[in-house]
């Protein structure tokens, strides 16, 4: 197998020979070649999905698989047509018969549709005639009802016009009364608004003075608090530094007395130089 692979990679005549043999076999065994061609087409689709969707490497390039599919399908179809002319002729005859039967059925369906359309047109004409008669009778009835409604509408309109005239006179009198009352209310409202504006102005001035006083007091209190906090932080830092120095000195003394030593990285060692565990250090009363 390795020799065949080397021949395929190194020898052009071997590639040509293999291609010629495959084409000859495809010509002789057309059905098998067409089947293999469709299998290669499906494999090409799978290769495209693996390469461009799942981002996986593929062994063969898609264009070579498609070229193989086309070559096998074309050569297999041509070979089958040349080696099985009787079957191709029978297939052509069956196709013609199927086409003829379809055309015959189509013509019969068109004939039935035309007949049904003609019967439908006759039924529609009869229905239209009956609908026209009913429409005329309904129109006469509606005209009579409209005449009666118009007479009633005119009588009602005259009555409504008289009532509207009386209502308009009453509305105008009421509007004049309301306008006078609105004028007096507006004058009172303007006087009240002026009084409230003056009071609001005075209150705003007092509020701003109080806010300025409170802001100054808050500023002074905040400065005193920050100074006290800084003093306490400095004292705490100094106390913490002294405590840490005392703890480190005590730990170093305990370590020397127990045989453990501590390197520059803070790791504890036994007397033989090996690293000591947390458990040992805790048992010796030392800080890890």
C-alpha positions as CSV (number, residue, x, y, z in Angstrom):
1,X,0.0,0.0,0.0
2,X,2.9,2.3,0.8
3,X,4.4,1.6,-2.6
4,X,1.2,2.5,-4.4
5,X,1.0,5.7,-2.4
6,X,4.6,6.6,-3.3
7,X,3.9,5.8,-7.0
8,X,0.8,8.1,-6.9
9,X,2.8,10.9,-5.3
10,X,5.9,10.6,-7.5
11,X,4.9,9.2,-10.9
12,X,2.6,11.1,-13.3
13,X,2.2,8.1,-15.6
14,X,0.8,6.1,-12.6
15,X,-1.9,8.8,-12.0
16,X,-2.9,8.8,-15.7
17,X,-3.0,5.0,-15.7
18,X,-5.2,4.9,-12.6
19,X,-7.6,7.5,-14.0
20,X,-7.8,5.7,-17.4
21,X,-8.6,2.4,-15.6
22,X,-11.3,4.0,-13.4
23,X,-12.9,5.6,-16.5
24,X,-12.8,2.3,-18.3
25,X,-14.4,0.5,-15.4
26,X,-17.0,3.3,-15.1
27,X,-17.8,2.8,-18.9
28,X,-18.2,-1.0,-18.4
29,X,-20.1,-0.9,-15.2
30,X,-22.3,2.2,-15.5
31,X,-24.7,1.5,-12.7
32,X,-21.9,0.9,-10.2
33,X,-20.1,4.0,-11.4
34,X,-23.3,6.2,-11.0
35,X,-23.8,4.7,-7.5
36,X,-20.2,5.5,-6.5
37,X,-20.6,9.0,-7.9
38,X,-23.6,9.7,-5.7
39,X,-21.8,8.3,-2.7
40,X,-18.9,10.6,-3.5
41,X,-21.4,13.5,-3.7
42,X,-22.8,12.7,-0.3
43,X,-19.2,12.4,1.1
44,X,-18.4,15.9,-0.4
45,X,-21.4,17.4,1.4
46,X,-20.2,15.8,4.7
47,X,-16.7,17.1,4.1
48,X,-18.0,20.6,3.6
49,X,-20.0,20.4,6.8
50,X,-17.0,19.1,8.8
51,X,-14.6,21.7,7.3
52,X,-16.7,24.9,7.4
53,X,-19.2,24.3,10.2
54,X,-17.3,22.0,12.7
55,X,-13.9,23.4,11.7
56,X,-12.3,19.9,11.4
57,X,-9.5,18.9,9.1
58,X,-10.5,16.7,6.1
59,X,-8.4,14.1,4.4
60,X,-9.5,14.9,0.8
61,X,-10.2,18.3,-0.8
62,X,-13.9,19.0,-1.7
63,X,-13.1,20.0,-5.3
64,X,-11.4,16.7,-6.0
65,X,-14.3,14.7,-4.6
66,X,-16.8,16.7,-6.7
67,X,-14.6,16.2,-9.9
68,X,-14.6,12.5,-9.1
69,X,-18.4,12.5,-8.7
70,X,-18.9,14.3,-12.1
71,X,-16.4,12.0,-13.9
72,X,-17.9,8.8,-12.5
73,X,-21.5,10.0,-13.1
74,X,-20.9,11.2,-16.7
75,X,-18.8,8.3,-17.7
76,X,-21.1,5.8,-16.0
77,X,-24.2,7.3,-17.6
78,X,-22.6,7.4,-21.1
79,X,-21.3,3.8,-20.7
80,X,-24.7,2.5,-19.5
81,X,-26.4,4.2,-22.5
82,X,-23.9,2.7,-24.9
83,X,-23.9,-0.8,-23.4
84,X,-27.7,-1.0,-22.8
85,X,-29.4,0.6,-25.8
86,X,-32.6,-1.5,-25.4
87,X,-33.2,-0.4,-21.9
88,X,-32.6,3.2,-22.8
89,X,-35.1,2.9,-25.7
90,X,-37.7,1.3,-23.4
91,X,-37.1,4.0,-20.9
92,X,-37.6,6.7,-23.6
93,X,-40.8,4.9,-24.8
94,X,-42.1,4.7,-21.2
95,X,-41.4,8.5,-20.7
96,X,-43.3,9.2,-24.0
97,X,-46.2,7.1,-22.9
98,X,-46.3,8.8,-19.5
99,X,-46.1,12.2,-21.1
100,X,-48.9,11.2,-23.6
101,X,-51.1,9.9,-20.7
102,X,-50.5,13.1,-18.7
103,X,-51.5,15.2,-21.8
104,X,-54.6,13.1,-22.3
105,X,-55.6,13.5,-18.7
106,X,-54.9,17.2,-18.9
107,X,-57.2,17.5,-21.9
108,X,-60.0,15.6,-20.2
109,X,-59.7,17.7,-17.1
110,X,-59.9,20.9,-19.3
111,X,-63.0,19.5,-21.0
112,X,-64.6,18.7,-17.7
113,X,-63.7,22.1,-16.3
114,X,-65.2,23.9,-19.4
115,X,-68.4,21.9,-19.0
116,X,-68.6,22.7,-15.3
117,X,-67.8,26.4,-16.0
118,X,-70.7,26.5,-18.6
119,X,-73.1,24.9,-16.1
120,X,-71.9,27.3,-13.4
121,X,-72.5,30.3,-15.7
122,X,-76.1,29.2,-16.4
123,X,-76.7,28.9,-12.7
124,X,-75.2,32.3,-12.0
125,X,-77.4,33.9,-14.8
126,X,-80.5,32.4,-13.2
127,X,-79.4,33.5,-9.7
128,X,-78.6,37.0,-11.1
129,X,-82.1,37.3,-12.5
130,X,-83.7,36.3,-9.2
131,X,-81.4,38.7,-7.3
132,X,-82.4,41.6,-9.6
133,X,-86.1,41.0,-9.1
134,X,-85.6,40.8,-5.3
135,X,-83.4,44.0,-5.5
136,X,-86.1,45.9,-7.4
137,X,-88.8,44.9,-4.8
138,X,-86.5,45.9,-2.0
139,X,-85.7,49.2,-3.6
140,X,-89.4,50.0,-3.9
141,X,-90.0,49.2,-0.3
142,X,-87.0,51.3,0.8
143,X,-88.2,54.2,-1.3
144,X,-91.6,54.2,0.5
145,X,-89.9,53.9,3.9
146,X,-87.5,56.7,3.0
147,X,-90.4,59.0,2.1
148,X,-92.1,58.4,5.4
149,X,-88.8,58.8,7.3
150,X,-88.1,62.1,5.4
151,X,-91.5,63.5,6.5
152,X,-90.9,62.5,10.1
153,X,-87.3,63.9,9.9
154,X,-88.6,67.3,8.8
155,X,-91.1,67.5,11.6
156,X,-88.5,66.5,14.1
157,X,-86.0,69.1,12.6
158,X,-88.5,71.9,13.1
159,X,-89.1,70.9,16.7
160,X,-85.3,70.6,17.3
161,X,-84.7,74.1,15.7
162,X,-87.1,75.7,18.1
163,X,-85.6,73.9,21.1
164,X,-82.1,74.8,19.9
165,X,-83.0,78.5,19.6
166,X,-84.3,78.5,23.2
167,X,-81.2,76.6,24.4
168,X,-78.9,79.1,22.7
169,X,-80.5,82.1,24.4
170,X,-80.2,80.3,27.8
171,X,-76.6,79.4,27.0
172,X,-75.6,83.0,26.1
173,X,-77.1,84.3,29.4
174,X,-75.3,81.6,31.4
175,X,-72.0,82.3,29.5
176,X,-72.3,86.1,30.4
177,X,-72.8,85.2,34.0
178,X,-69.9,82.7,34.1
179,X,-67.6,85.3,32.3
180,X,-68.3,87.9,35.0
181,X,-67.7,85.3,37.8
182,X,-64.5,84.2,36.0
183,X,-63.2,87.8,35.8
184,X,-63.7,88.3,39.5
185,X,-62.1,84.9,40.3
186,X,-59.1,85.8,38.1
187,X,-58.5,89.1,39.9
188,X,-58.7,87.4,43.3
189,X,-56.3,84.7,42.0
190,X,-53.8,87.2,40.8
191,X,-53.8,89.0,44.1
192,X,-53.3,85.7,46.0
193,X,-50.5,84.7,43.6
194,X,-48.7,88.0,44.2
195,X,-49.0,87.5,48.0
196,X,-47.7,83.9,47.8
197,X,-44.8,84.9,45.5
198,X,-43.7,87.5,48.0
199,X,-43.9,85.1,50.9
200,X,-42.0,82.4,48.8
201,X,-39.3,84.9,48.0
202,X,-38.8,85.8,51.6
203,X,-38.8,82.1,52.6
204,X,-36.3,81.2,49.9
205,X,-33.9,84.0,51.1
206,X,-34.1,82.6,54.7
207,X,-33.6,79.1,53.4
208,X,-30.5,80.0,51.5
209,X,-29.0,81.8,54.5
210,X,-29.7,78.8,56.7
211,X,-28.2,76.4,54.1
212,X,-25.0,78.5,53.9
213,X,-24.7,78.5,57.7
214,X,-25.2,74.7,57.8
215,X,-22.8,74.1,54.9
216,X,-20.0,76.1,56.7
217,X,-20.7,74.2,60.0
218,X,-20.6,70.8,58.1
219,X,-17.3,71.8,56.4
220,X,-15.7,72.6,59.7
221,X,-17.0,69.4,61.3
222,X,-15.7,67.3,58.3
223,X,-12.2,68.9,58.6
224,X,-12.1,68.1,62.3
225,X,-13.3,64.5,61.7
226,X,-10.7,63.9,58.9
227,X,-7.9,65.3,61.2
228,X,-9.0,63.0,64.0
229,X,-9.3,60.0,61.7
230,X,-5.8,60.6,60.3
231,X,-4.4,60.8,63.9
232,X,-6.1,57.6,64.9
233,X,-4.9,55.8,61.7
234,X,-1.3,56.8,62.3
235,X,-1.5,55.6,65.9
236,X,-3.0,52.3,64.8
237,X,-0.4,51.8,62.1
238,X,2.4,52.4,64.6
239,X,0.9,50.0,67.1
240,X,0.4,47.4,64.4
241,X,4.1,47.7,63.3
242,X,5.3,47.4,66.8
243,X,3.1,44.3,67.4
244,X,4.3,42.7,64.1
245,X,8.0,43.3,65.0
246,X,7.5,41.8,68.5
247,X,5.7,38.8,67.0
248,X,8.4,38.2,64.4
249,X,11.1,38.4,67.1
250,X,9.2,36.0,69.4
251,X,8.6,33.6,66.5
252,X,12.3,33.7,65.5
253,X,13.4,32.9,69.1
254,X,10.9,30.1,69.3
255,X,12.0,28.7,66.0
256,X,15.7,28.7,67.0
257,X,14.9,27.0,70.3
258,X,12.9,24.3,68.7
259,X,15.3,23.5,65.9
260,X,13.3,25.0,63.0
261,X,14.6,27.8,60.9
262,X,12.8,30.2,58.5
263,X,14.2,31.3,55.1
264,X,13.9,34.7,53.4
265,X,10.7,33.5,51.6
266,X,9.0,32.7,55.0
267,X,9.2,28.9,54.6
268,X,10.2,26.8,57.7
269,X,12.9,24.2,57.5
270,X,13.8,21.3,59.9
271,X,17.3,21.0,61.4
272,X,18.3,18.8,58.4
273,X,17.3,21.5,55.9
274,X,14.1,19.8,54.6
275,X,10.8,21.8,54.5
276,X,8.6,21.5,57.5
277,X,4.8,21.1,57.2
278,X,2.1,23.3,58.7
279,X,1.2,20.6,61.2
280,X,4.8,20.4,62.5
281,X,5.0,24.2,62.8
282,X,1.7,24.4,64.7
283,X,2.8,21.6,67.0
284,X,6.0,23.5,67.8
285,X,3.9,26.6,68.7
286,X,5.3,28.6,65.7
287,X,3.4,30.9,63.3
288,X,3.3,29.6,59.7
